[in-house]
Amino acid sequence: MVLNLGAILALGLLGLAQAAPTATPPTVKIMPFGASIVGAPGCWRANLWKKLQDAKVTNIDFVGSNKAPDCGANFKGYDGENEGHAGALATDYAKNKNLTGWLKDAKPDIVLMHVGTNDIIQGRKTEEILDAYSKLVDEMRGSTKNMKILISTLIPISPDKFPDRDVPSGIKDLNSHMFDWAKKKSTKESPILIVDNYKGFDVAKDTRDGEHTNASGDEKMATKFYDGLVDVIKGVSATMVLEYAWEMMTQVFSLMR
């Protein structure tokens, strides 16, 4: 009789797992991470959130210690939490380990990253920046072994912004090496997706100061991130549902012993 009851309960849980996609999906935490292009004010994040809402992908929570009001004030329900810190360098992040603490506090499932412009401005080479990227990815995976990671190519910068340094060439070189780096660093559990925000971005038309996005630049970044992110969110949600169903079945089977 106990075995029959257990079988019935197990079948019921399997049915629950199959029906789960029609229920309210679990919340997926997303951490935007980088420097001022991400966080000050990072209006593309608000546009991205709105695009997801309009597509009925509402089971999301942007997370991070930076909670300053930003461009999403007119979007009801939007939270601007992020880890975009003005002036930050990828190489400094890799050394100071600040990201580890932020990950521990926020516990994101997905990280969106755009960082490295300040490194190039400060004369860091492509190899140094990619090494920093690798260390940052290791920190992310140390937080969640199956972290999903979307890394943006750097948007272009005006040659007039820092005329004594060839920053545009440095950005172009880093971007060109980013794809091979990501392919080697990516894993099945924790894939790295490169979001190519450099392609199609016009520094004269899409920035307000030759470096930071204006309204058209925000829309372009939001669209590129949305195209890469929406399926990742759905995949993470489905995995969460299956993990929950498996946990429940495991508990039932343990009671049957």
GUMARPA-388942 format. One record per residue (C-alpha): residue in one letter; y, z negated, x. Coordinates in steps of 0.02 Angstrom, whole numbers, plus 50000, padded with zeros to 5 digits. Each point is the difference from the previous one (the first is absolute). Example, Ala and Ser with C-alpha at 12.3 -4.5 7.8 and 13.67 -1.06 7.14 Angstrom:
<recs>
A497754961050615/S501725003350069/
</recs>
This chain:
<recs>
M500005000050000/V501184995950144/L499635016850081/N500365009249838/L501654990849982/G500445004050180/A499605018349974/I501105000449846/L501434991850095/A499805011950145/L500015015149885/G501534993049915/L500904998450166/L499525017750048/G500725005949836/L501574990150038/A500155008550170/Q499815017249919/A501304995949868/A501214992050124/P501035015850033/T500604999249819/A500554981950019/T501584993650085/P499775004350185/P500244986650135/T501664998750091/V500125009750162/K501214992750129/I501025012350102/M501034995350154/P501375012150055/F500204996550187/G501235006050132/A501844999250044/S501625004249909/I499365016449926/V498734989249908/G501034984749960/A501885002550009/P500105004649862/G498485011449994/C500435007949834/W498495011650013/R498914984749961/A500834998149831/N499765018549963/L498184998750052/W499724985049886/K500795009649855/K498895015250031/L498464989049995/Q500574991749839/D500335016949920/A498235005450049/K499304984349914/V499504992550168/T500714983149956/N498764988050082/I501034998650159/D500994986550088/F501155003950147/V499894985250120/G500914993350152/S501184986450061/N501555010949981/K500544996849821/A501805006250008/P500645009549847/D499995018750026/C500115016549909/G498714995949868/A501154988749900/N500055012449856/F498105001349991/K499364986449885/G498614990150081/Y500245007050175/D499844987950145/G500725005450166/E498904989250111/N499635008150168/E499884997350188/G501355012150053/H501134991550129/A501555008850068/G499945004250184/A498154996350019/L498925008850130/A498155003749980/T499754994250180/D500864983449963/Y498974997549843/A498435002750103/K500564986850126/N500704986449886/K498575000449872/N501204997049854/L498965011849896/T498494988550009/G500954986149913/W500735011649869/L498275007049962/K499284982449984/D501364995149876/A500025015849894/K498175005650011/P500325018649967/D498635012449960/I501055014850060/V501345001750133/L501335013749999/M500765001850174/H501515009250071/V500514992850168/G500395006850173/T501735007849988/N500804985150088/D498665000850135/I500495017950040/I501854995549996/Q499614986550129/G499065012250111/R498204995549958/K498765013950032/T498765007349876/E498524991750088/E500824982849988/I500375002049816/L498255006149957/D499274985350096/A501114988649895/Y499395008849842/S498204996550052/K500384981550023/L500884999249832/V498525008449914/D498864987150083/E501084986249926/M499895008049829/R498115001350010/G499924982150063/S500814995149835/T498905011149891/K498565009650079/N500135014049871/M501915001350005/K500635016949942/I501405006150113/L501295013749967/I501085003850151/S501505011449987/T500565012350130/L501774995450050/I501375008749904/P501175010150113/I501624993450072/S501625009350034/P500265005050183/D501794993849980/K499414982349961/F499584995650181/P500705014750101/D499554992150168/R498144999549953/D498835013549936/V499354989949853/P499565015249891/S498785006450132/G499224982850017/I499724999149813/K499255017449997/D498834995850144/L499394983749921/N499715008649833/S499005013950081/H498804987450080/M499864988849848/F498685010349909/D498724999950141/W500324981650032/A499704996049816/K498395010249996/K499314990050147/K500614983049936/S499475002649820/T498374992349936/K498985002349843/E500414982449941/S501835000950051/P500635017949997/I501695004950069/L500955013349903/I501495008550080/V501415003549877/D501045014150072/N501784995449953/Y500685010050147/K499465016649926/G501295006849878/F501284986350039/D501755006650037/V500974987550104/A501675007849949/K499634999649814/D498804985249982/T500864986250099/R501614990449971/D500374997150184/G498885011550099/E498614987050003/H499754990949834/T499525008249836/N501235004449863/A499505003549819/S499145016550037/G499124992650151/D499414985349896/E499265011749872/K499115010250134/M499244984650081/A499484992849833/T499155016249951/K499055001450164/F499424982049993/Y499535001649817/D498925015350034/G499044990350133/L499974983149914/V499505002849820/D498175004050033/V499884986050128/I500574987549868/K498715006349877/G498644998950132/V500464982250046/S500024995249815/A498275007249971/T499314990850152/M500744983649938/V499165002349830/L498315003550079/E500154985250119/Y500424988649854/A498525006449899/W498834997650149/E500644982350027/M499684995749817/M498235007250007/T499654990350159/Q500524983949913/V498875003949852/F498515003550112/S500304983850095/L499914990449835/M498345008249960/R499154993150156/
</recs>
